[in-house]
């Protein structure tokens, strides 16, 4: 009985140590987001063109990402009319997988394939999906991990409209 408790305590301690070690600090700003676009071309995102930018970090193998991407795709035109931009950062292993996913999901907003510089600028998020909301200067105002869903995206949009 004592060995089971001791094993449990060691397990919990190891879990907490590992968890604390992998937690990343969220970035305060992302002044420069460059990468390879879905077309395979160099792309640099300009925050100054948007009142606010939703940076959606996800991948084709992530079911919650797919749900949120469908919602963003449905409301993208109305977001643009409010000067709100969406930028998708894809974490798939290769560009071809990203291209197939963006085509299949009919994602209309700019999409970048991950790279080490871009990931370092985003604080190396370790959960999919992860969202950052940046202002016109690339300053991060909101950092959210996990699926937003329809209600979360609606609340986020309302917040962004109120903070004009």
Secondary structure, 3 states (H helix, E strand, C coil): CHHHHHHHHHHHHHHHHHHHHHCCCCCCECCCEEEEECCCCEEEECHHHCCEEEEEEECCCCHHHHHHHHHHHHHHHHHHHCCEEEEEEECCCCHHHHHHHHHHHCCCCEEEECCHHHHHHCCCCCCCCEEEEEECCCEEEEEEECCCHHHHHHHHHHHHHHCC
